[in-house]
């Protein structure tokens, strides 16, 4: 079996809470990436670069990913910590 199929099979065997925790962690990782990209876009020191503003709404993507990731992590937290 190849690696991606094996990873998908392992993910399917996890509990719902563990799947939510992994999804929340992945969303927070993406939120961190979006935050870095927004900072990189706004910190451009080259004045000629101001005309080359990107089209990706990094701030909105950061907020969306951070809120969804936090919700996923909050929903999975009691089960992952063993409180249920």
N, CA, C and O atoms as a Maestro MAE file, in Angstrom:
{
 s_m_m2io_version
 :::
 2.0.0
}

f_m_ct {
 s_m_title
 :::
 protein
 m_atom[336] {
  # First column is atom index #
  i_m_mmod_type
  r_m_x_coord
  r_m_y_coord
  r_m_z_coord
  i_m_residue_number
  s_m_chain_name
  s_m_pdb_residue_name
  s_m_pdb_atom_name
  i_m_atomic_number
  :::
  1 25 0.851 -1.179 0.000 1 A "UNK " " N  " 7
  2 3 0.000 0.000 0.000 1 A "UNK " " CA " 6
  3 2 0.896 1.240 0.000 1 A "UNK " " C  " 6
  4 15 1.888 1.287 0.727 1 A "UNK " " O  " 8
  5 25 0.557 2.229 -0.797 2 A "UNK " " N  " 7
  6 3 1.387 3.428 -0.856 2 A "UNK " " CA " 6
  7 2 1.120 4.334 0.344 2 A "UNK " " C  " 6
  8 15 0.135 4.160 1.061 2 A "UNK " " O  " 8
  9 25 1.999 5.291 0.545 3 A "UNK " " N  " 7
  10 3 1.980 6.131 1.740 3 A "UNK " " CA " 6
  11 2 0.708 6.971 1.894 3 A "UNK " " C  " 6
  12 15 0.130 6.950 2.981 3 A "UNK " " O  " 8
  13 25 0.226 7.716 0.872 4 A "UNK " " N  " 7
  14 3 -0.995 8.512 1.090 4 A "UNK " " CA " 6
  15 2 -2.211 7.664 1.444 4 A "UNK " " C  " 6
  16 15 -3.013 8.056 2.292 4 A "UNK " " O  " 8
  17 25 -2.355 6.515 0.809 5 A "UNK " " N  " 7
  18 3 -3.494 5.650 1.130 5 A "UNK " " CA " 6
  19 2 -3.375 5.115 2.547 5 A "UNK " " C  " 6
  20 15 -4.383 4.949 3.234 5 A "UNK " " O  " 8
  21 25 -2.165 4.845 2.987 6 A "UNK " " N  " 7
  22 3 -1.952 4.355 4.342 6 A "UNK " " CA " 6
  23 2 -2.278 5.450 5.362 6 A "UNK " " C  " 6
  24 15 -2.879 5.173 6.401 6 A "UNK " " O  " 8
  25 25 -1.886 6.684 5.069 7 A "UNK " " N  " 7
  26 3 -2.206 7.785 5.980 7 A "UNK " " CA " 6
  27 2 -3.705 8.021 6.066 7 A "UNK " " C  " 6
  28 15 -4.234 8.278 7.148 7 A "UNK " " O  " 8
  29 25 -4.383 7.936 4.946 8 A "UNK " " N  " 7
  30 3 -5.835 8.115 4.942 8 A "UNK " " CA " 6
  31 2 -6.500 6.997 5.735 8 A "UNK " " C  " 6
  32 15 -7.443 7.246 6.486 8 A "UNK " " O  " 8
  33 25 -6.018 5.773 5.576 9 A "UNK " " N  " 7
  34 3 -6.587 4.646 6.323 9 A "UNK " " CA " 6
  35 2 -6.364 4.822 7.826 9 A "UNK " " C  " 6
  36 15 -7.258 4.531 8.621 9 A "UNK " " O  " 8
  37 25 -5.181 5.294 8.218 10 A "UNK " " N  " 7
  38 3 -4.912 5.531 9.634 10 A "UNK " " CA " 6
  39 2 -5.790 6.660 10.185 10 A "UNK " " C  " 6
  40 15 -6.263 6.580 11.319 10 A "UNK " " O  " 8
  41 25 -6.007 7.710 9.384 11 A "UNK " " N  " 7
  42 3 -6.859 8.814 9.814 11 A "UNK " " CA " 6
  43 2 -8.299 8.344 10.011 11 A "UNK " " C  " 6
  44 15 -8.974 8.778 10.943 11 A "UNK " " O  " 8
  45 25 -8.766 7.456 9.131 12 A "UNK " " N  " 7
  46 3 -10.137 6.954 9.250 12 A "UNK " " CA " 6
  47 2 -10.327 6.103 10.490 12 A "UNK " " C  " 6
  48 15 -11.447 5.993 10.988 12 A "UNK " " O  " 8
  49 25 -9.269 5.500 11.001 13 A "UNK " " N  " 7
  50 3 -9.373 4.656 12.189 13 A "UNK " " CA " 6
  51 2 -9.360 5.449 13.491 13 A "UNK " " C  " 6
  52 15 -9.660 4.897 14.550 13 A "UNK " " O  " 8
  53 25 -9.018 6.730 13.432 14 A "UNK " " N  " 7
  54 3 -9.003 7.561 14.627 14 A "UNK " " CA " 6
  55 2 -10.429 7.845 15.099 14 A "UNK " " C  " 6
  56 15 -11.382 7.745 14.326 14 A "UNK " " O  " 8
  57 25 -10.557 8.196 16.360 15 A "UNK " " N  " 7
  58 3 -11.869 8.582 16.879 15 A "UNK " " CA " 6
  59 2 -12.269 9.933 16.299 15 A "UNK " " C  " 6
  60 15 -11.446 10.647 15.725 15 A "UNK " " O  " 8
  61 25 -13.538 10.270 16.455 16 A "UNK " " N  " 7
  62 3 -14.025 11.558 15.949 16 A "UNK " " CA " 6
  63 2 -13.297 12.724 16.617 16 A "UNK " " C  " 6
  64 15 -12.980 13.719 15.966 16 A "UNK " " O  " 8
  65 25 -13.034 12.595 17.914 17 A "UNK " " N  " 7
  66 3 -12.355 13.672 18.632 17 A "UNK " " CA " 6
  67 2 -10.919 13.833 18.144 17 A "UNK " " C  " 6
  68 15 -10.434 14.956 18.009 17 A "UNK " " O  " 8
  69 25 -10.247 12.736 17.883 18 A "UNK " " N  " 7
  70 3 -8.875 12.823 17.384 18 A "UNK " " CA " 6
  71 2 -8.849 13.413 15.976 18 A "UNK " " C  " 6
  72 15 -7.937 14.166 15.635 18 A "UNK " " O  " 8
  73 25 -9.840 13.076 15.161 19 A "UNK " " N  " 7
  74 3 -9.925 13.662 13.820 19 A "UNK " " CA " 6
  75 2 -10.169 15.168 13.913 19 A "UNK " " C  " 6
  76 15 -9.575 15.943 13.163 19 A "UNK " " O  " 8
  77 25 -11.051 15.584 14.842 20 A "UNK " " N  " 7
  78 3 -11.291 17.018 15.044 20 A "UNK " " CA " 6
  79 2 -10.031 17.728 15.531 20 A "UNK " " C  " 6
  80 15 -9.742 18.847 15.107 20 A "UNK " " O  " 8
  81 25 -9.279 17.076 16.423 21 A "UNK " " N  " 7
  82 3 -8.055 17.685 16.931 21 A "UNK " " CA " 6
  83 2 -7.032 17.850 15.816 21 A "UNK " " C  " 6
  84 15 -6.376 18.889 15.736 21 A "UNK " " O  " 8
  85 25 -6.883 16.859 14.963 22 A "UNK " " N  " 7
  86 3 -5.950 16.974 13.844 22 A "UNK " " CA " 6
  87 2 -6.395 18.043 12.853 22 A "UNK " " C  " 6
  88 15 -5.571 18.802 12.342 22 A "UNK " " O  " 8
  89 25 -7.687 18.104 12.582 23 A "UNK " " N  " 7
  90 3 -8.198 19.128 11.670 23 A "UNK " " CA " 6
  91 2 -7.997 20.520 12.270 23 A "UNK " " C  " 6
  92 15 -7.614 21.448 11.558 23 A "UNK " " O  " 8
  93 25 -8.250 20.673 13.559 24 A "UNK " " N  " 7
  94 3 -8.034 21.962 14.218 24 A "UNK " " CA " 6
  95 2 -6.575 22.369 14.207 24 A "UNK " " C  " 6
  96 15 -6.255 23.536 13.984 24 A "UNK " " O  " 8
  97 25 -5.686 21.411 14.447 25 A "UNK " " N  " 7
  98 3 -4.256 21.707 14.384 25 A "UNK " " CA " 6
  99 2 -3.820 22.110 12.986 25 A "UNK " " C  " 6
  100 15 -3.011 23.024 12.824 25 A "UNK " " O  " 8
  101 25 -4.350 21.437 11.982 26 A "UNK " " N  " 7
  102 3 -4.017 21.782 10.599 26 A "UNK " " CA " 6
  103 2 -4.542 23.179 10.252 26 A "UNK " " C  " 6
  104 15 -3.870 23.939 9.554 26 A "UNK " " O  " 8
  105 25 -5.734 23.513 10.736 27 A "UNK " " N  " 7
  106 3 -6.278 24.855 10.484 27 A "UNK " " CA " 6
  107 2 -5.453 25.927 11.179 27 A "UNK " " C  " 6
  108 15 -5.241 27.005 10.623 27 A "UNK " " O  " 8
  109 25 -4.985 25.641 12.389 28 A "UNK " " N  " 7
  110 3 -4.140 26.610 13.074 28 A "UNK " " CA " 6
  111 2 -2.784 26.746 12.388 28 A "UNK " " C  " 6
  112 15 -2.211 27.835 12.360 28 A "UNK " " O  " 8
  113 25 -2.275 25.663 11.841 29 A "UNK " " N  " 7
  114 3 -1.030 25.737 11.077 29 A "UNK " " CA " 6
  115 2 -1.218 26.622 9.849 29 A "UNK " " C  " 6
  116 15 -0.359 27.444 9.531 29 A "UNK " " O  " 8
  117 25 -2.345 26.448 9.163 30 A "UNK " " N  " 7
  118 3 -2.649 27.303 8.014 30 A "UNK " " CA " 6
  119 2 -2.858 28.747 8.444 30 A "UNK " " C  " 6
  120 15 -2.458 29.668 7.731 30 A "UNK " " O  " 8
  121 25 -3.481 28.960 9.603 31 A "UNK " " N  " 7
  122 3 -3.681 30.328 10.102 31 A "UNK " " CA " 6
  123 2 -2.337 30.994 10.369 31 A "UNK " " C  " 6
  124 15 -2.166 32.180 10.087 31 A "UNK " " O  " 8
  125 25 -1.393 30.246 10.905 32 A "UNK " " N  " 7
  126 3 -0.051 30.787 11.117 32 A "UNK " " CA " 6
  127 2 0.608 31.168 9.802 32 A "UNK " " C  " 6
  128 15 1.244 32.217 9.703 32 A "UNK " " O  " 8
  129 25 0.462 30.325 8.798 33 A "UNK " " N  " 7
  130 3 1.007 30.613 7.469 33 A "UNK " " CA " 6
  131 2 0.366 31.872 6.894 33 A "UNK " " C  " 6
  132 15 1.060 32.724 6.340 33 A "UNK " " O  " 8
  133 25 -0.956 31.994 7.023 34 A "UNK " " N  " 7
  134 3 -1.652 33.170 6.502 34 A "UNK " " CA " 6
  135 2 -1.221 34.432 7.238 34 A "UNK " " C  " 6
  136 15 -1.102 35.495 6.629 34 A "UNK " " O  " 8
  137 25 -0.986 34.324 8.541 35 A "UNK " " N  " 7
  138 3 -0.505 35.475 9.301 35 A "UNK " " CA " 6
  139 2 0.876 35.915 8.858 35 A "UNK " " C  " 6
  140 15 1.141 37.111 8.739 35 A "UNK " " O  " 8
  141 25 1.755 34.960 8.614 36 A "UNK " " N  " 7
  142 3 3.092 35.292 8.131 36 A "UNK " " CA " 6
  143 2 3.026 35.931 6.751 36 A "UNK " " C  " 6
  144 15 3.747 36.890 6.477 36 A "UNK " " O  " 8
  145 25 2.172 35.410 5.886 37 A "UNK " " N  " 7
  146 3 2.059 35.974 4.540 37 A "UNK " " CA " 6
  147 2 1.477 37.387 4.560 37 A "UNK " " C  " 6
  148 15 1.891 38.235 3.769 37 A "UNK " " O  " 8
  149 25 0.522 37.650 5.454 38 A "UNK " " N  " 7
  150 3 -0.030 38.998 5.571 38 A "UNK " " CA " 6
  151 2 1.033 39.970 6.077 38 A "UNK " " C  " 6
  152 15 1.149 41.090 5.579 38 A "UNK " " O  " 8
  153 25 1.796 39.541 7.054 39 A "UNK " " N  " 7
  154 3 2.868 40.386 7.575 39 A "UNK " " CA " 6
  155 2 3.916 40.647 6.497 39 A "UNK " " C  " 6
  156 15 4.422 41.762 6.372 39 A "UNK " " O  " 8
  157 25 4.232 39.638 5.737 40 A "UNK " " N  " 7
  158 3 5.215 39.788 4.661 40 A "UNK " " CA " 6
  159 2 4.699 40.756 3.587 40 A "UNK " " C  " 6
  160 15 5.466 41.545 3.035 40 A "UNK " " O  " 8
  161 25 3.408 40.688 3.302 41 A "UNK " " N  " 7
  162 3 2.836 41.576 2.289 41 A "UNK " " CA " 6
  163 2 2.828 43.028 2.750 41 A "UNK " " C  " 6
  164 15 3.101 43.933 1.960 41 A "UNK " " O  " 8
  165 25 2.515 43.256 4.025 42 A "UNK " " N  " 7
  166 3 2.412 44.630 4.514 42 A "UNK " " CA " 6
  167 2 3.755 45.227 4.888 42 A "UNK " " C  " 6
  168 15 3.866 46.450 4.982 42 A "UNK " " O  " 8
  169 25 4.768 44.424 5.103 43 A "UNK " " N  " 7
  170 3 6.085 44.921 5.506 43 A "UNK " " CA " 6
  171 2 7.023 45.177 4.336 43 A "UNK " " C  " 6
  172 15 8.227 45.329 4.541 43 A "UNK " " O  " 8
  173 25 6.506 45.229 3.120 44 A "UNK " " N  " 7
  174 3 7.360 45.467 1.961 44 A "UNK " " CA " 6
  175 2 8.021 46.831 2.035 44 A "UNK " " C  " 6
  176 15 7.336 47.839 2.211 44 A "UNK " " O  " 8
  177 25 9.318 46.881 1.906 45 A "UNK " " N  " 7
  178 3 10.057 48.132 2.012 45 A "UNK " " CA " 6
  179 2 10.274 48.784 0.648 45 A "UNK " " C  " 6
  180 15 10.583 49.974 0.576 45 A "UNK " " O  " 8
  181 25 10.120 48.035 -0.409 46 A "UNK " " N  " 7
  182 3 10.349 48.546 -1.744 46 A "UNK " " CA " 6
  183 2 9.115 49.342 -2.194 46 A "UNK " " C  " 6
  184 15 8.011 48.799 -2.243 46 A "UNK " " O  " 8
  185 25 9.303 50.625 -2.521 47 A "UNK " " N  " 7
  186 3 8.164 51.456 -2.903 47 A "UNK " " CA " 6
  187 2 7.553 51.028 -4.230 47 A "UNK " " C  " 6
  188 15 6.351 51.196 -4.436 47 A "UNK " " O  " 8
  189 25 8.357 50.481 -5.129 48 A "UNK " " N  " 7
  190 3 7.814 50.001 -6.399 48 A "UNK " " CA " 6
  191 2 6.936 48.781 -6.179 48 A "UNK " " C  " 6
  192 15 6.079 48.466 -7.004 48 A "UNK " " O  " 8
  193 25 7.148 48.107 -5.081 49 A "UNK " " N  " 7
  194 3 6.373 46.901 -4.774 49 A "UNK " " CA " 6
  195 2 4.965 47.243 -4.301 49 A "UNK " " C  " 6
  196 15 4.093 46.374 -4.306 49 A "UNK " " O  " 8
  197 25 4.722 48.484 -3.895 50 A "UNK " " N  " 7
  198 3 3.396 48.870 -3.421 50 A "UNK " " CA " 6
  199 2 2.345 48.735 -4.513 50 A "UNK " " C  " 6
  200 15 1.168 48.520 -4.222 50 A "UNK " " O  " 8
  201 25 2.759 48.858 -5.750 51 A "UNK " " N  " 7
  202 3 1.820 48.718 -6.857 51 A "UNK " " CA " 6
  203 2 1.486 47.260 -7.132 51 A "UNK " " C  " 6
  204 15 0.542 46.975 -7.868 51 A "UNK " " O  " 8
  205 25 2.237 46.338 -6.558 52 A "UNK " " N  " 7
  206 3 2.044 44.914 -6.803 52 A "UNK " " CA " 6
  207 2 1.352 44.249 -5.612 52 A "UNK " " C  " 6
  208 15 1.802 43.212 -5.125 52 A "UNK " " O  " 8
  209 25 0.283 44.837 -5.161 53 A "UNK " " N  " 7
  210 3 -0.453 44.289 -4.022 53 A "UNK " " CA " 6
  211 2 -1.100 42.972 -4.435 53 A "UNK " " C  " 6
  212 15 -1.689 42.871 -5.511 53 A "UNK " " O  " 8
  213 25 -0.987 41.978 -3.584 54 A "UNK " " N  " 7
  214 3 -1.535 40.659 -3.890 54 A "UNK " " CA " 6
  215 2 -3.050 40.640 -3.841 54 A "UNK " " C  " 6
  216 15 -3.685 41.561 -3.328 54 A "UNK " " O  " 8
  217 25 -3.615 39.578 -4.382 55 A "UNK " " N  " 7
  218 3 -5.061 39.460 -4.444 55 A "UNK " " CA " 6
  219 2 -5.622 38.521 -3.370 55 A "UNK " " C  " 6
  220 15 -6.840 38.401 -3.232 55 A "UNK " " O  " 8
  221 25 -4.749 37.861 -2.614 56 A "UNK " " N  " 7
  222 3 -5.208 36.899 -1.606 56 A "UNK " " CA " 6
  223 2 -5.572 37.647 -0.322 56 A "UNK " " C  " 6
  224 15 -4.749 38.408 0.187 56 A "UNK " " O  " 8
  225 25 -6.770 37.455 0.211 57 A "UNK " " N  " 7
  226 3 -7.170 38.136 1.454 57 A "UNK " " CA " 6
  227 2 -6.622 37.395 2.680 57 A "UNK " " C  " 6
  228 15 -7.351 36.654 3.339 57 A "UNK " " O  " 8
  229 25 -5.333 37.600 2.981 58 A "UNK " " N  " 7
  230 3 -4.672 36.825 4.028 58 A "UNK " " CA " 6
  231 2 -5.285 37.067 5.399 58 A "UNK " " C  " 6
  232 15 -5.372 36.137 6.201 58 A "UNK " " O  " 8
  233 25 -5.709 38.287 5.685 59 A "UNK " " N  " 7
  234 3 -6.285 38.569 7.004 59 A "UNK " " CA " 6
  235 2 -7.586 37.803 7.207 59 A "UNK " " C  " 6
  236 15 -7.808 37.223 8.270 59 A "UNK " " O  " 8
  237 25 -8.442 37.797 6.196 60 A "UNK " " N  " 7
  238 3 -9.697 37.046 6.294 60 A "UNK " " CA " 6
  239 2 -9.459 35.552 6.402 60 A "UNK " " C  " 6
  240 15 -10.134 34.867 7.171 60 A "UNK " " O  " 8
  241 25 -8.498 35.041 5.633 61 A "UNK " " N  " 7
  242 3 -8.177 33.618 5.719 61 A "UNK " " CA " 6
  243 2 -7.601 33.264 7.088 61 A "UNK " " C  " 6
  244 15 -7.896 32.202 7.637 61 A "UNK " " O  " 8
  245 25 -6.777 34.162 7.636 62 A "UNK " " N  " 7
  246 3 -6.231 33.935 8.965 62 A "UNK " " CA " 6
  247 2 -7.337 33.850 10.008 62 A "UNK " " C  " 6
  248 15 -7.362 32.934 10.830 62 A "UNK " " O  " 8
  249 25 -8.254 34.818 9.965 63 A "UNK " " N  " 7
  250 3 -9.342 34.833 10.949 63 A "UNK " " CA " 6
  251 2 -10.234 33.603 10.829 63 A "UNK " " C  " 6
  252 15 -10.586 32.981 11.832 63 A "UNK " " O  " 8
  253 25 -10.596 33.258 9.599 64 A "UNK " " N  " 7
  254 3 -11.456 32.103 9.383 64 A "UNK " " CA " 6
  255 2 -10.795 30.814 9.862 64 A "UNK " " C  " 6
  256 15 -11.418 30.017 10.564 64 A "UNK " " O  " 8
  257 25 -9.544 30.612 9.486 65 A "UNK " " N  " 7
  258 3 -8.843 29.387 9.882 65 A "UNK " " CA " 6
  259 2 -8.620 29.340 11.390 65 A "UNK " " C  " 6
  260 15 -8.748 28.276 11.996 65 A "UNK " " O  " 8
  261 25 -8.289 30.474 12.006 66 A "UNK " " N  " 7
  262 3 -8.055 30.494 13.451 66 A "UNK " " CA " 6
  263 2 -9.335 30.196 14.227 66 A "UNK " " C  " 6
  264 15 -9.303 29.460 15.212 66 A "UNK " " O  " 8
  265 25 -10.453 30.757 13.795 67 A "UNK " " N  " 7
  266 3 -11.719 30.533 14.505 67 A "UNK " " CA " 6
  267 2 -12.192 29.086 14.318 67 A "UNK " " C  " 6
  268 15 -12.598 28.436 15.282 67 A "UNK " " O  " 8
  269 25 -12.139 28.588 13.089 68 A "UNK " " N  " 7
  270 3 -12.558 27.205 12.851 68 A "UNK " " CA " 6
  271 2 -11.627 26.217 13.553 68 A "UNK " " C  " 6
  272 15 -12.090 25.234 14.132 68 A "UNK " " O  " 8
  273 25 -10.334 26.469 13.505 69 A "UNK " " N  " 7
  274 3 -9.382 25.587 14.182 69 A "UNK " " CA " 6
  275 2 -9.572 25.588 15.685 69 A "UNK " " C  " 6
  276 15 -9.517 24.540 16.328 69 A "UNK " " O  " 8
  277 25 -9.798 26.775 16.245 70 A "UNK " " N  " 7
  278 3 -10.054 26.850 17.682 70 A "UNK " " CA " 6
  279 2 -11.332 26.134 18.072 70 A "UNK " " C  " 6
  280 15 -11.390 25.488 19.119 70 A "UNK " " O  " 8
  281 25 -12.355 26.242 17.241 71 A "UNK " " N  " 7
  282 3 -13.600 25.521 17.517 71 A "UNK " " CA " 6
  283 2 -13.417 24.016 17.466 71 A "UNK " " C  " 6
  284 15 -13.933 23.289 18.315 71 A "UNK " " O  " 8
  285 25 -12.683 23.554 16.470 72 A "UNK " " N  " 7
  286 3 -12.417 22.109 16.373 72 A "UNK " " CA " 6
  287 2 -11.630 21.617 17.581 72 A "UNK " " C  " 6
  288 15 -11.933 20.565 18.143 72 A "UNK " " O  " 8
  289 25 -10.619 22.382 17.975 73 A "UNK " " N  " 7
  290 3 -9.809 21.976 19.128 73 A "UNK " " CA " 6
  291 2 -10.626 22.030 20.426 73 A "UNK " " C  " 6
  292 15 -10.471 21.172 21.294 73 A "UNK " " O  " 8
  293 25 -11.482 23.026 20.554 74 A "UNK " " N  " 7
  294 3 -12.309 23.123 21.755 74 A "UNK " " CA " 6
  295 2 -13.313 21.980 21.854 74 A "UNK " " C  " 6
  296 15 -13.583 21.476 22.945 74 A "UNK " " O  " 8
  297 25 -13.864 21.575 20.717 75 A "UNK " " N  " 7
  298 3 -14.829 20.468 20.732 75 A "UNK " " CA " 6
  299 2 -14.154 19.137 21.044 75 A "UNK " " C  " 6
  300 15 -14.772 18.254 21.639 75 A "UNK " " O  " 8
  301 25 -12.894 18.987 20.647 76 A "UNK " " N  " 7
  302 3 -12.220 17.709 20.854 76 A "UNK " " CA " 6
  303 2 -11.468 17.638 22.179 76 A "UNK " " C  " 6
  304 15 -11.062 16.553 22.596 76 A "UNK " " O  " 8
  305 25 -11.279 18.753 22.836 77 A "UNK " " N  " 7
  306 3 -10.432 18.807 24.019 77 A "UNK " " CA " 6
  307 2 -10.867 17.873 25.153 77 A "UNK " " C  " 6
  308 15 -10.013 17.173 25.697 77 A "UNK " " O  " 8
  309 25 -12.138 17.827 25.536 78 A "UNK " " N  " 7
  310 3 -12.496 16.942 26.654 78 A "UNK " " CA " 6
  311 2 -12.199 15.469 26.371 78 A "UNK " " C  " 6
  312 15 -11.740 14.752 27.260 78 A "UNK " " O  " 8
  313 25 -12.451 15.017 25.162 79 A "UNK " " N  " 7
  314 3 -12.241 13.607 24.842 79 A "UNK " " CA " 6
  315 2 -10.745 13.310 24.732 79 A "UNK " " C  " 6
  316 15 -10.278 12.269 25.194 79 A "UNK " " O  " 8
  317 25 -10.004 14.221 24.125 80 A "UNK " " N  " 7
  318 3 -8.564 14.003 23.959 80 A "UNK " " CA " 6
  319 2 -7.873 13.990 25.326 80 A "UNK " " C  " 6
  320 15 -6.935 13.221 25.536 80 A "UNK " " O  " 8
  321 25 -8.324 14.825 26.241 81 A "UNK " " N  " 7
  322 3 -7.742 14.838 27.586 81 A "UNK " " CA " 6
  323 2 -8.243 13.701 28.471 81 A "UNK " " C  " 6
  324 15 -7.711 13.486 29.560 81 A "UNK " " O  " 8
  325 25 -9.243 12.986 28.023 82 A "UNK " " N  " 7
  326 3 -9.736 11.830 28.770 82 A "UNK " " CA " 6
  327 2 -10.799 12.164 29.785 82 A "UNK " " C  " 6
  328 15 -10.987 11.409 30.739 82 A "UNK " " O  " 8
  329 25 -11.506 13.274 29.617 83 A "UNK " " N  " 7
  330 3 -12.505 13.692 30.597 83 A "UNK " " CA " 6
  331 2 -13.860 13.032 30.358 83 A "UNK " " C  " 6
  332 15 -14.761 13.183 31.183 83 A "UNK " " O  " 8
  333 25 -14.029 12.311 29.259 84 A "UNK " " N  " 7
  334 3 -15.358 11.744 29.041 84 A "UNK " " CA " 6
  335 2 -15.428 10.290 29.400 84 A "UNK " " C  " 6
  336 15 -16.484 9.672 29.271 84 A "UNK " " O  " 8
  :::
 }
 m_bond[335] {
  # First column is bond index #
  i_m_from
  i_m_to
  i_m_order
  :::
  1 1 2 1
  2 2 3 1
  3 3 4 2
  4 3 5 1
  5 5 6 1
  6 6 7 1
  7 7 8 2
  8 7 9 1
  9 9 10 1
  10 10 11 1
  11 11 12 2
  12 11 13 1
  13 13 14 1
  14 14 15 1
  15 15 16 2
  16 15 17 1
  17 17 18 1
  18 18 19 1
  19 19 20 2
  20 19 21 1
  21 21 22 1
  22 22 23 1
  23 23 24 2
  24 23 25 1
  25 25 26 1
  26 26 27 1
  27 27 28 2
  28 27 29 1
  29 29 30 1
  30 30 31 1
  31 31 32 2
  32 31 33 1
  33 33 34 1
  34 34 35 1
  35 35 36 2
  36 35 37 1
  37 37 38 1
  38 38 39 1
  39 39 40 2
  40 39 41 1
  41 41 42 1
  42 42 43 1
  43 43 44 2
  44 43 45 1
  45 45 46 1
  46 46 47 1
  47 47 48 2
  48 47 49 1
  49 49 50 1
  50 50 51 1
  51 51 52 2
  52 51 53 1
  53 53 54 1
  54 54 55 1
  55 55 56 2
  56 55 57 1
  57 57 58 1
  58 58 59 1
  59 59 60 2
  60 59 61 1
  61 61 62 1
  62 62 63 1
  63 63 64 2
  64 63 65 1
  65 65 66 1
  66 66 67 1
  67 67 68 2
  68 67 69 1
  69 69 70 1
  70 70 71 1
  71 71 72 2
  72 71 73 1
  73 73 74 1
  74 74 75 1
  75 75 76 2
  76 75 77 1
  77 77 78 1
  78 78 79 1
  79 79 80 2
  80 79 81 1
  81 81 82 1
  82 82 83 1
  83 83 84 2
  84 83 85 1
  85 85 86 1
  86 86 87 1
  87 87 88 2
  88 87 89 1
  89 89 90 1
  90 90 91 1
  91 91 92 2
  92 91 93 1
  93 93 94 1
  94 94 95 1
  95 95 96 2
  96 95 97 1
  97 97 98 1
  98 98 99 1
  99 99 100 2
  100 99 101 1
  101 101 102 1
  102 102 103 1
  103 103 104 2
  104 103 105 1
  105 105 106 1
  106 106 107 1
  107 107 108 2
  108 107 109 1
  109 109 110 1
  110 110 111 1
  111 111 112 2
  112 111 113 1
  113 113 114 1
  114 114 115 1
  115 115 116 2
  116 115 117 1
  117 117 118 1
  118 118 119 1
  119 119 120 2
  120 119 121 1
  121 121 122 1
  122 122 123 1
  123 123 124 2
  124 123 125 1
  125 125 126 1
  126 126 127 1
  127 127 128 2
  128 127 129 1
  129 129 130 1
  130 130 131 1
  131 131 132 2
  132 131 133 1
  133 133 134 1
  134 134 135 1
  135 135 136 2
  136 135 137 1
  137 137 138 1
  138 138 139 1
  139 139 140 2
  140 139 141 1
  141 141 142 1
  142 142 143 1
  143 143 144 2
  144 143 145 1
  145 145 146 1
  146 146 147 1
  147 147 148 2
  148 147 149 1
  149 149 150 1
  150 150 151 1
  151 151 152 2
  152 151 153 1
  153 153 154 1
  154 154 155 1
  155 155 156 2
  156 155 157 1
  157 157 158 1
  158 158 159 1
  159 159 160 2
  160 159 161 1
  161 161 162 1
  162 162 163 1
  163 163 164 2
  164 163 165 1
  165 165 166 1
  166 166 167 1
  167 167 168 2
  168 167 169 1
  169 169 170 1
  170 170 171 1
  171 171 172 2
  172 171 173 1
  173 173 174 1
  174 174 175 1
  175 175 176 2
  176 175 177 1
  177 177 178 1
  178 178 179 1
  179 179 180 2
  180 179 181 1
  181 181 182 1
  182 182 183 1
  183 183 184 2
  184 183 185 1
  185 185 186 1
  186 186 187 1
  187 187 188 2
  188 187 189 1
  189 189 190 1
  190 190 191 1
  191 191 192 2
  192 191 193 1
  193 193 194 1
  194 194 195 1
  195 195 196 2
  196 195 197 1
  197 197 198 1
  198 198 199 1
  199 199 200 2
  200 199 201 1
  201 201 202 1
  202 202 203 1
  203 203 204 2
  204 203 205 1
  205 205 206 1
  206 206 207 1
  207 207 208 2
  208 207 209 1
  209 209 210 1
  210 210 211 1
  211 211 212 2
  212 211 213 1
  213 213 214 1
  214 214 215 1
  215 215 216 2
  216 215 217 1
  217 217 218 1
  218 218 219 1
  219 219 220 2
  220 219 221 1
  221 221 222 1
  222 222 223 1
  223 223 224 2
  224 223 225 1
  225 225 226 1
  226 226 227 1
  227 227 228 2
  228 227 229 1
  229 229 230 1
  230 230 231 1
  231 231 232 2
  232 231 233 1
  233 233 234 1
  234 234 235 1
  235 235 236 2
  236 235 237 1
  237 237 238 1
  238 238 239 1
  239 239 240 2
  240 239 241 1
  241 241 242 1
  242 242 243 1
  243 243 244 2
  244 243 245 1
  245 245 246 1
  246 246 247 1
  247 247 248 2
  248 247 249 1
  249 249 250 1
  250 250 251 1
  251 251 252 2
  252 251 253 1
  253 253 254 1
  254 254 255 1
  255 255 256 2
  256 255 257 1
  257 257 258 1
  258 258 259 1
  259 259 260 2
  260 259 261 1
  261 261 262 1
  262 262 263 1
  263 263 264 2
  264 263 265 1
  265 265 266 1
  266 266 267 1
  267 267 268 2
  268 267 269 1
  269 269 270 1
  270 270 271 1
  271 271 272 2
  272 271 273 1
  273 273 274 1
  274 274 275 1
  275 275 276 2
  276 275 277 1
  277 277 278 1
  278 278 279 1
  279 279 280 2
  280 279 281 1
  281 281 282 1
  282 282 283 1
  283 283 284 2
  284 283 285 1
  285 285 286 1
  286 286 287 1
  287 287 288 2
  288 287 289 1
  289 289 290 1
  290 290 291 1
  291 291 292 2
  292 291 293 1
  293 293 294 1
  294 294 295 1
  295 295 296 2
  296 295 297 1
  297 297 298 1
  298 298 299 1
  299 299 300 2
  300 299 301 1
  301 301 302 1
  302 302 303 1
  303 303 304 2
  304 303 305 1
  305 305 306 1
  306 306 307 1
  307 307 308 2
  308 307 309 1
  309 309 310 1
  310 310 311 1
  311 311 312 2
  312 311 313 1
  313 313 314 1
  314 314 315 1
  315 315 316 2
  316 315 317 1
  317 317 318 1
  318 318 319 1
  319 319 320 2
  320 319 321 1
  321 321 322 1
  322 322 323 1
  323 323 324 2
  324 323 325 1
  325 325 326 1
  326 326 327 1
  327 327 328 2
  328 327 329 1
  329 329 330 1
  330 330 331 1
  331 331 332 2
  332 331 333 1
  333 333 334 1
  334 334 335 1
  335 335 336 2
  :::
 }
}
